[in-house]
Amino acid sequence: MIEERTIKTPMGSTKKYFYNSVRPAEYRRIAGGVSWPGAEPGFIVVIGEDYHEDPTLKIRHFRVLDEFESNDVIKKMYDFRNVYKVQNFYGDSNNEIMMKFISRFNKKLDSRKKGLYVSEAPFVNDPHNLKYYAPLIRKRLDRAKKALWFGGESQLPNKIRGLTSVDKASISSHPAIAALGYAIAGLDEPYFDYTNVRETQEIMLNNYNVAGL
């Protein structure tokens, strides 16, 4: 479904992007958000960030590629990682119990297979973080500047509509909102293409050395 591809830049370095062969689209990054099960089932969201920026909004659209709700999310994270080429899963990486389960899952994998890793979502440990994630989501759903899109069978629109107040609500009571917020917050962090910069530097250095001979 998702293919990892590379293109040559004018400088001679390469840029990586992801191509959706089922619904033709190009993504710059693909990230997931995961909310661990507790009093409520856990939730996973996978988001593709458009490769090209919207020239009018000056922003890249986020598109929900898949989602999953269950009390057992680790195996599905692994499946999603492989199917959608998820680069990072954002969530609560300080949850010792779930990190133990992930470690156990990784140890059972064939040594040639890459294990799971969870990146800490921005503000994940702040007790008032729902006040951060909810506006982040709603900002991208503003009719005039909509930049967050769901599939026709997505549960997320109803979950968002059901969030009437964030003042007293706990993020643990809204796992779908948490997973979506984690992924969006992770993608909203400043992006820096280290691979491209490193390759460009190497090309420039090689050219300089050749010119100096």
Buried (B, 14 or more C-beta within 10 A) or exposed (E): EBEEEEEEEEEEBBBBBBBBEEEEBBBBBBBBBBBBBBEBBBBBBBBBBBBEEEEEEEEBBBBBBBBBBEEEBBEBBBEBBEEBBBBBBBBBBEBEEBBEBBEEBBEEEEEEEEBBEBBBBBBBEEEEBBBBBBEBBEBBBEEEEEBBBBEEEBBBEEBBEEBEEBEEBEBBBBBBBBBBBBBBBBBBEEEEBEEBEEBBEEBEEEEEEEEEE
